[in-house]
Structure formats: structure tokens, C-alpha cells
Amino acid sequence: MNSKSLGSSGREQWELPDTQGVLLVDADNAFNTINRQLAVHNIRELCPPLHQFIVNTYQKPSTLVVSDGQKTECMGSYEGCTQGDVAAMAFYALGIRPLISELSSAVDSSACKQIWYADDSTATGQLAEIKRWWDYLCERGPMYGYNPKPSKTVLIVKEECVQTARQMFKGCGITITSEGERHLGAVLGTEAFRKTYVMDKVAKWVKDVEELSEIGKDDPQAAFSAFTKALSHRWTFIQRTIPEIAELFDPLEDAIKNKFLPAIIGRHISDVERELFSLPVRLGGLGVSNPVEGAAFEFQASEKITENLKKLIMNQQPSLDGYQHEEAAERTRDCMKDKEVKLLRKVADVKSGSSDRLKRSITLAQEKRAGAWLTVLPIGSLGWVLNKEEFRDALRLRYGWQIPNIPALCVCGKKNSVDHTLVCKHGGYLIFRHNKVRDTNAAFLREVCHDVKTEPELIPINSCQQLPGNTEKRARLDISARGLWGPFQKTMFDVRIFHPNADSYKDRDIKSVYT
């Protein structure tokens, strides 16, 4: 949330009418050159609870290994943060905090505001004050180990201020542009530059989706997992920080709908099915969201959630004392509720345009953990890998589609179908399905209970006792275990597997089928 707040603050500062420019500073190898001794001292004064941990980590030089492939030598690292240190961000931020305070005092904060995220520093406002800020940073920064690198520093200015900026920053070695530049994962500059930036990103993502589609033809589970767990999150940050870009994602949505989804499913899809697949797995979809629909909502939600933090940044507050945590949490909950309402409305719309069988399948797919197999990583050692036929058949079962290449007639002589296969008593499938669930539950019980048995006999009863249930001799349940509810107490379990689309259940509400 911090980087989104900083990115949005920078954009709002740029859009102010009295803002003449934004200076984006890049430091040279900042994390490795920060003055370690001075940083530790600053942390002792600014954040005592963290100080002892930092002292324990950095009281001795870190060991660096230098090798040319034949000879290996070790040398001590006396400056900077250690690579991989979990406290590196906090160490660096607190280490240069006095420098940030000095810069605030050196310039007029009403004419020049600064934004920092780790070693990325930004100054926005009037050019004269920005120049003073830059000169002070170049003078005082090296004392803290912060060395500004002019060749990678960019000054973005309004079109009417280009000549003034070139004269004022002449000889500084920085790049001056009136178009725009990337800033903390977002972008600052003209509308044309913003669109070009996003379009270039979208073009790369389209290429990634197309490559993933080729993989999905032979390994749909791996392609689906890569898309939902990794690739689809690449454009979320841009959608949350750059406004009015929904239409720029049309090529990406076209690639997802017409290339990626057909590749993993094995056929082209309809508009209703695309809407269905954009729903979360828990609501019956596949979690393959529509980037065009999500752009506007993501930006509005981000603006609402980060509003309080942005105010502190815009007002150049030196601490988070004024940050309203409860207000931010409440805004987050409101956004989650709004999103849920929107999703439930989409579910209703999808069902209204679907056949009765698909409606039923969507309802079944919304049962708790019914889509767990779609959200796990395909880890072979755990047996979670499906080949392309198994994965596509599982999708067909999920949505009630016809499975191809099955026999026209069952061995019992009746017309074959998925529904018939799940209730036919020939072939032993019903027993196998039941026993698999029974044995899995028994295996879990053995990890926490004692004396776990499958198909234990019930205690015989006298003929005069009138009790409900099975009263026959050698009557059995599926599982028994001791120690689940109390020490040495035996608990009996009966496993029931049913097909909700069987003739006796297909017209009943799902909840009533469980009873």
C-alpha cells in the first residue's frame, strides 16, 4: 500500500497547476554504500526497539566471498546493508531519515515536496526550489552514503517550463523531458506518454499470454496455474496507480478470451462462459479475471484505501502519528464489500443467461472447497499433477459439459453419460469412490487419534431394544477412532457420497440433499 500511496501522491503533485516539474533521483548502489556506522547511530535515536537487533546483525563486518573460479578469497563488508537481510528496508529508511529531515529544512516545503521510497527519492514543485533541493542532496547525501547519479536522474517538466529547466539545471548532467517517465511502478507525464507506456506494457503481456497459450495446449494445468498465480498479477499495480486506462487492456482481454482460455479448455468459449470464468473459483468461476473490467475498480479502490496516507505525504508529515489505521481498515472492508456485491451481481447475470444444467453446475461449484483442485500448485511429489486429458475432463465435470469419446452404451445396457456413470452399480466405481474418501479420512485421523479402524462392527443390541438405524448383526460403520472428542472416547463416522444430479436429487435444493 505504501508504494501505491507514493505513486498516487506523485501523480497528484504533478497534476497541480502550480507544479512546474518533478525530479526523479536515482542513487548509485545506494543499499551497498550507506554509511553503516552512521545508520546504526540514527536507528538508536529514532527507533530504539530495532536498535539491538541491528547491532546484533551488523556489529561485525559481513563476509563476502570473491572467486575467479580457481582461487577463493574472503573480505569484510564494512558499509551498506547485507544482501538478503530481512531488516534491510527498515535499516536503510531509518539510516537516511536525518538526510530527509535536513532536506525538508533546506527548502520551502510549500514550493518543493519530497517523496521517498527506499533509495528512490523525488522532489516536486517549483523549479527553483527543486534545484536548491538537488544541490543540497548532492552536497549532503554522500555523508550518509547516498550518492545521486545524474546520468540516471530525470527531470519531468511542464511544456512551458522546458527552456527554464534547461538553463537552471545546465551542467548537472540530468535528463530533462516534458513527456514523462516511470515513477515507482506507475508513470508521470503527459496523457500521450501515459497511454504509450501502458500500451507497451500490454503488448508485452499479450506476448506472454500467447506463449503461455502454447504451453496450455499440452499442459493446461501448468499454464493455468502460471497465469492465476503469477502472470495475472503483473498488471494489477498499474491498474491501481494509473487512471482511465481500461480500454488500453482490450488487446490483453482479446488474447485471454480467444487464445489462452481455448488452449487450456480445448475449445472456443462463448461470451457467457467468459463471464463465468472471470469469477473467483469460490463463486464457480476459474479466477481468470477480465483486465478491462478490473481496471476502473482497482484504481478507485486503491484511491479510497490510500487516501489517508496520501494526505500525510502531501502535507509532508514527518511521522505516521496522524495516520488513521481504523479508518483505513474500514475503507478496505468497504471496498471488499463493494467488490463482493459486484461479483454476486455478475453471478446472477451469468446464471440468467445459462441453461438449467449450467446453473446447477455453477451452484455445485460454489460449494465449500469444491474448487480447491484449481487453486493448488501442480506439485508432482504430492500427486497434484493432472495431464491435459484429466484437467480438461475435470473442467467438464465442474460445468456439466459432455465428455467426448465415451462409450454410447453402459455395460448395463443403458445409454451412457456422466450422470449415469456416477450412479451405475456395475463396475465397482461407486464402492471405489466411497472407499477412497473413507480411507483418506481415516489416514488423517491416524495422525491425531488412536485405535483408528475402518469398517468397525457396531455393538450388538438386544431384540427388545427399539433403536433407529441398522440393527442387523455385524452391522458396520465406515470409521471409528478414539481420542477425537475426549480421551479414550470412541467416535464413529459414516461416509456418505452422493451424486447431486441423480434423478432423485436433481430437482432438489443443494442444502436439502445433505440432510
C-alpha positions in Angstrom: 0.0 0.0 0.0 2.9 2.4 0.7 4.3 2.3 -2.8 0.8 2.8 -4.2 0.3 5.8 -2.0 3.6 7.3 -3.0 2.9 6.7 -6.7 -0.5 8.3 -6.4 0.9 11.2 -4.4 3.5 11.9 -7.1 0.8 11.9 -9.8 -1.4 14.3 -7.9 1.5 16.6 -7.2 2.3 16.6 -11.0 -1.3 17.4 -11.9 -1.3 20.5 -9.6 -1.4 23.7 -11.7 1.5 25.4 -9.8 3.8 22.4 -10.2 6.5 23.1 -12.7 8.4 19.8 -12.5 9.2 16.5 -10.9 12.8 15.4 -10.2 13.2 11.6 -10.1 16.6 10.8 -8.5 18.5 7.6 -8.9 21.3 6.8 -6.3 24.4 4.9 -7.2 24.4 1.5 -5.5 22.6 3.0 -2.5 22.0 0.0 -0.3 25.6 -1.1 -0.5 27.1 2.3 0.1 25.0 3.7 3.0 27.2 4.7 5.9 26.7 1.7 8.3 28.1 3.3 11.4 26.0 6.4 11.0 22.9 4.4 10.1 23.2 2.3 13.3 23.6 5.5 15.3 20.5 7.0 13.7 18.4 3.9 14.4 19.4 4.1 18.1 18.0 7.6 18.3 15.0 7.1 16.0 13.8 3.6 16.7 15.3 2.1 19.9 13.3 -1.2 19.7 15.0 -2.1 16.4 18.5 -0.9 17.5 19.5 -4.0 19.4 18.5 -6.3 16.5 20.5 -4.2 14.1 23.6 -4.2 16.4 23.4 -7.9 16.7 23.3 -8.2 12.9 25.9 -5.6 11.9 28.3 -5.4 14.9 30.8 -7.3 12.8 31.6 -7.0 9.1 29.7 -9.3 6.8 31.9 -11.9 5.0 32.0 -11.6 1.2 33.4 -14.4 -0.9 35.3 -13.4 -4.0 36.2 -16.2 -6.5 37.6 -16.3 -10.0 36.7 -20.0 -10.4 40.1 -21.2 -9.3 41.0 -19.2 -6.2 38.6 -18.1 -3.5 39.2 -15.3 -1.0 37.1 -13.7 1.7 36.8 -10.0 2.6 34.9 -8.0 5.1 31.9 -5.8 4.2 32.0 -2.7 6.3 29.4 -0.5 4.6 25.8 -0.8 3.4 23.1 -3.4 4.1 23.7 -7.1 3.8 22.0 -8.6 0.8 19.1 -10.8 1.9 18.7 -9.1 5.3 15.0 -9.1 6.3 15.6 -5.7 8.1 17.4 -4.1 5.1 14.5 -1.8 4.1 13.9 -0.6 7.7 17.7 -0.3 8.2 18.1 1.9 5.1 15.0 4.0 5.7 15.9 4.9 9.2 19.6 5.3 8.2 18.8 8.2 5.8 15.9 9.7 7.8 18.1 12.6 9.1 19.1 13.4 5.5 15.4 13.6 4.6 14.8 16.0 7.6 17.7 18.1 6.5 16.3 18.4 3.0 12.9 19.5 4.4 14.6 22.3 6.4 16.8 23.4 3.4 13.9 24.2 1.1 10.4 25.8 1.2 8.1 22.8 1.7 5.2 24.7 0.2 7.2 25.1 -3.1 9.0 21.8 -3.0 7.7 18.5 -1.7 9.8 15.3 -1.5 8.7 11.7 -1.7 11.0 8.8 -0.7 10.7 5.1 -1.1 13.9 3.3 0.0 16.6 4.8 -2.3 14.2 6.3 -4.8 13.8 10.0 -4.0 11.5 12.5 -5.7 11.1 16.3 -5.5 8.1 18.1 -6.9 7.1 21.7 -7.2 8.7 24.9 -8.3 11.9 24.5 -10.4 13.9 27.0 -8.3 13.2 25.1 -5.1 13.8 21.7 -6.8 17.2 23.0 -7.9 18.0 24.0 -4.3 16.9 20.6 -3.1 19.0 18.8 -5.7 22.1 20.9 -4.8 21.7 20.1 -1.1 21.2 16.4 -1.8 24.4 16.3 -3.9 26.3 18.1 -1.1 25.0 16.2 2.0 23.9 12.9 0.5 27.4 11.3 0.3 27.9 11.8 4.0 25.1 9.3 4.6 26.3 7.0 1.7 23.6 8.4 -0.6 25.3 9.3 -3.9 22.9 10.8 -6.5 23.6 9.6 -10.1 22.9 12.4 -12.5 23.1 10.2 -15.6 20.1 8.2 -14.4 18.2 11.1 -12.8 15.2 12.5 -14.8 13.5 15.9 -14.5 10.0 15.9 -15.9 8.7 19.5 -16.5 5.6 21.1 -18.0 5.9 22.0 -21.6 6.1 25.8 -20.9 9.0 25.3 -18.4 11.4 23.3 -20.6 13.7 26.2 -21.5 13.8 27.4 -17.9 14.7 24.0 -16.7 17.5 23.6 -19.2 19.0 26.9 -18.2 18.6 26.2 -14.4 20.0 22.7 -14.5 22.7 23.3 -17.1 25.8 21.3 -16.4 24.1 19.0 -13.8 24.1 16.0 -16.2 20.5 15.1 -15.6 17.9 14.2 -18.3 15.2 16.8 -18.9 11.9 15.8 -20.6 8.4 17.2 -21.0 6.9 13.8 -22.0 7.1 11.6 -18.9 8.9 8.9 -17.0 8.2 5.8 -14.9 7.8 6.5 -11.2 7.6 3.8 -8.5 5.9 1.3 -10.9 3.4 3.9 -12.2 4.1 6.8 -14.6 4.2 10.6 -14.5 3.9 12.9 -17.6 1.5 13.7 -20.4 -1.6 11.7 -21.2 0.0 10.6 -24.5 3.1 9.3 -22.7 1.0 7.5 -20.1 -1.0 5.7 -22.8 2.1 4.8 -24.7 3.7 3.4 -21.5 0.6 1.3 -20.7 0.2 0.1 -24.3 3.9 -1.0 -24.4 3.3 -3.0 -21.2 0.1 -4.5 -22.5 1.9 -5.6 -25.7 4.5 -7.4 -23.7 1.8 -9.1 -21.5 -0.1 -10.1 -24.7 3.0 -11.8 -25.9 3.4 -13.6 -22.5 -0.2 -14.8 -22.7 0.3 -16.1 -26.2 3.4 -18.0 -25.1 1.5 -19.4 -22.2 -1.3 -20.4 -24.5 1.1 -22.6 -26.5 2.1 -24.3 -23.3 -1.5 -24.7 -22.3 -2.2 -26.8 -25.4 -0.1 -29.7 -23.9 0.0 -28.8 -20.2 -3.2 -26.9 -19.4 -2.9 -27.2 -15.6 0.7 -25.7 -15.5 -0.4 -22.9 -17.8 -3.5 -22.2 -15.8 -1.5 -22.2 -12.5 1.2 -19.9 -14.0 -1.5 -17.4 -15.2 -3.5 -17.2 -12.0 -0.6 -17.4 -9.6 1.9 -15.1 -11.4 1.1 -13.5 -14.8 -2.3 -12.0 -14.0 -0.8 -10.1 -11.1 1.6 -8.1 -13.2 -0.9 -5.6 -14.4 -2.7 -5.1 -11.1 -0.3 -2.5 -9.8 -0.5 -0.3 -12.9 -4.3 -0.6 -12.8 -4.3 0.7 -9.2 -2.0 3.7 -9.8 -2.9 4.9 -13.3 -6.4 6.3 -14.0 -8.5 5.9 -17.2 -6.7 3.1 -18.9 -9.4 0.4 -19.0 -9.7 0.5 -22.8 -6.0 0.0 -23.3 -6.4 -3.5 -21.9 -8.6 -4.6 -24.8 -5.8 -6.5 -26.7 -4.9 -8.3 -23.5 -8.5 -9.4 -22.9 -8.8 -10.5 -26.5 -5.7 -12.7 -26.1 -7.1 -14.2 -22.9 -10.5 -14.9 -24.3 -9.6 -16.1 -27.8 -6.2 -17.8 -27.2 -5.5 -18.6 -23.6 -8.8 -20.0 -22.4 -9.4 -22.0 -25.6 -5.9 -23.5 -25.2 -6.5 -24.8 -21.7 -10.1 -25.9 -22.2 -9.7 -27.4 -25.6 -12.3 -25.4 -27.5 -13.6 -21.9 -28.1 -15.8 -20.3 -25.5 -18.9 -18.2 -25.6 -19.4 -14.7 -24.1 -21.4 -16.2 -21.2 -18.6 -18.7 -20.4 -16.0 -15.9 -20.5 -18.1 -14.0 -17.9 -18.3 -17.2 -15.8 -14.6 -17.9 -16.0 -13.8 -14.3 -14.8 -15.5 -15.1 -11.5 -13.4 -16.3 -8.5 -13.1 -20.1 -8.0 -15.2 -19.9 -4.8 -18.1 -18.4 -6.8 -17.9 -21.1 -9.5 -15.5 -19.5 -11.9 -11.9 -20.0 -12.8 -10.4 -16.8 -11.4 -9.3 -15.7 -14.9 -10.4 -12.1 -14.4 -11.1 -9.6 -17.2 -8.5 -6.9 -17.1 -10.7 -4.4 -18.9 -13.5 -4.7 -16.2 -11.0 -4.7 -13.3 -9.0 -1.6 -14.2 -11.5 1.1 -13.1 -12.5 -0.7 -9.9 -8.9 -1.4 -8.9 -7.9 2.3 -9.3 -11.0 3.6 -7.4 -10.4 1.1 -4.6 -6.7 2.0 -4.3 -7.5 5.7 -4.2 -10.1 5.2 -1.4 -7.9 2.9 0.7 -4.7 5.1 0.5 -6.4 8.5 0.8 -5.4 9.0 4.4 -1.7 8.1 3.8 -1.6 10.3 0.7 -2.7 13.3 2.8 0.2 12.8 5.2 2.6 12.6 2.2 1.1 15.6 0.5 1.3 17.6 3.8 4.9 16.4 4.3 4.2 14.9 7.7 7.5 13.5 9.2 5.7 10.6 11.1 2.7 8.4 10.9 1.2 9.8 14.1 -1.7 11.2 12.1 -2.4 8.0 10.2 -5.9 6.7 10.9 -5.4 2.9 11.0 -9.1 2.2 11.8 -10.3 4.5 9.1 -8.0 2.8 6.5 -9.2 -0.7 7.7 -12.8 0.4 7.4 -12.2 1.7 3.9 -10.6 -1.6 3.0 -13.6 -3.5 4.3 -16.0 -1.2 2.4 -14.0 -1.9 -0.9 -14.1 -5.6 -0.2 -17.9 -5.5 0.3 -18.4 -3.4 -2.9 -16.4 -6.0 -4.8 -18.4 -8.9 -3.3 -21.7 -7.2 -4.3 -20.3 -6.6 -7.8 -19.3 -10.3 -8.1 -22.6 -11.6 -6.8 -24.4 -9.4 -9.3 -22.3 -10.9 -12.1 -23.1 -14.5 -10.8 -26.8 -13.7 -11.1 -26.3 -12.3 -14.6 -24.3 -15.3 -15.7 -27.0 -17.7 -14.4 -29.7 -15.8 -16.1 -28.1 -16.4 -19.4 -27.2 -20.0 -18.8 -29.0 -23.3 -19.3 -30.6 -25.1 -16.4 -27.8 -27.6 -16.3 -25.1 -25.0 -16.2 -27.0 -23.1 -13.5 -27.0 -26.3 -11.4 -23.3 -26.8 -12.1 -22.4 -23.3 -11.0 -24.3 -23.8 -7.8 -22.5 -27.0 -7.1 -19.1 -25.4 -8.0 -19.8 -22.8 -5.3 -19.9 -25.4 -2.5 -17.1 -25.1 0.0 -13.7 -26.3 -1.3 -15.3 -27.6 -4.5 -12.7 -25.7 -6.5 -9.7 -26.5 -4.3 -8.1 -28.5 -7.0 -8.0 -25.4 -9.2 -6.1 -23.3 -6.6 -3.3 -25.6 -5.6 0.1 -25.7 -7.3 0.7 -28.7 -9.6 3.2 -30.4 -7.3 4.2 -33.8 -8.5 5.5 -35.2 -5.2 2.1 -34.6 -3.7 0.2 -36.2 -6.6 -1.4 -32.9 -7.6 -0.4 -33.0 -11.3 -3.1 -33.6 -13.9 -2.3 -34.4 -17.5 -4.2 -32.4 -20.2 -7.0 -35.0 -20.5 -7.5 -35.2 -16.8 -7.5 -31.4 -16.4 -10.0 -30.8 -19.2 -12.3 -33.7 -18.1 -12.3 -32.2 -14.6 -13.4 -28.9 -16.0 -16.1 -30.7 -18.0 -17.3 -32.3 -14.8 -17.3 -29.0 -13.0 -19.5 -27.3 -15.6 -21.6 -30.2 -16.7 -20.2 -30.4 -20.2 -20.3 -33.6 -22.2 -17.1 -35.6 -22.0 -16.1 -36.7 -25.5 -15.1 -40.2 -26.7 -17.0 -42.1 -24.1 -19.0 -45.3 -25.0 -22.5 -44.7 -26.2 -23.9 -47.6 -24.0 -23.0 -48.6 -20.5 -22.3 -52.3 -19.7 -25.7 -52.4 -18.0 -27.3 -51.7 -21.4 -28.5 -48.2 -20.7 -27.5 -45.0 -22.5 -24.1 -43.8 -21.2 -23.5 -40.4 -19.8 -21.6 -38.7 -16.9 -24.7 -38.8 -14.7 -25.3 -42.4 -15.4 -21.7 -43.4 -14.8 -21.8 -41.7 -11.3 -24.8 -43.8 -10.2 -24.5 -47.1 -12.1 -23.8 -50.0 -9.8 -21.9 -52.0 -12.4 -18.1 -52.0 -12.5 -17.5 -51.2 -8.8 -16.9 -47.5 -9.3 -19.4 -46.5 -6.6 -17.6 -48.6 -4.0 -14.2 -47.4 -5.1 -15.3 -43.8 -4.9 -16.7 -44.3 -1.4 -13.7 -46.2 -0.1 -11.2 -43.7 -1.4 -12.9 -40.9 0.7 -13.2 -43.2 3.7 -9.5 -44.2 3.6 -8.4 -40.6 3.1 -10.3 -39.5 6.2 -9.0 -42.5 8.2 -5.4 -41.6 7.3 -5.9 -38.0 8.6 -7.5 -39.4 11.8 -4.5 -41.6 12.4 -2.3 -38.5 12.7 -4.2 -37.3 15.8 -6.2 -40.2 17.2 -5.7 -43.7 18.4 -7.2 -47.1 17.5 -8.4 -45.9 14.2 -10.3 -48.6 12.3 -12.2 -48.8 9.0 -15.5 -50.7 8.8 -15.7 -51.5 12.6 -18.6 -53.6 13.8 -21.2 -51.9 15.9 -22.1 -53.2 19.3 -24.9 -55.8 19.1 -28.2 -54.8 20.6 -31.0 -56.8 22.2 -34.0 -57.6 20.1 -36.2 -55.8 22.7 -34.4 -52.5 22.2 -36.2 -50.3 19.7 -33.5 -48.1 18.2 -33.4 -46.3 14.8 -30.9 -47.2 12.1 -29.3 -50.5 11.2 -30.0 -53.1 13.9 -28.7 -56.2 11.9 -26.0 -58.4 13.3 -22.4 -57.5 12.2 -23.7 -54.0 11.2 -20.8 -51.7 10.4 -19.9 -48.1 10.1 -17.1 -46.7 8.0 -14.6 -45.4 10.6 -14.0 -45.4 14.3 -11.4 -43.5 16.3 -10.5 -42.9 19.9 -9.5 -39.5 21.3 -11.2 -37.2 18.9 -13.7 -35.5 21.3 -12.3 -36.8 24.6 -9.5 -39.1 26.0 -10.3 -42.8 25.1 -13.7 -41.9 23.9 -14.7 -43.7 20.7 -16.2 -41.8 17.8 -17.9 -43.5 14.9 -18.1 -42.0 11.4 -20.3 -42.8 8.4 -19.1 -41.6 5.0 -21.8 -40.7 2.5 -21.1 -40.0 -1.2 -24.0 -38.8 -3.4 -24.4 -37.5 -6.9 -26.4 -34.3 -6.7 -27.6 -34.6 -10.3 -29.1 -38.0 -9.8 -32.7 -38.4 -10.8 -33.8 -38.4 -7.1 -31.8 -35.2 -6.3 -31.6 -33.1 -9.5 -34.8 -31.1 -8.7 -33.9 -30.5 -5.0 -32.0 -27.7 -3.4 -28.4 -28.5 -2.7 -28.7 -27.9 1.0 -31.6 -30.3 1.4 -29.6 -33.0 -0.3 -27.1 -33.1 2.6 -29.8 -33.9 5.1 
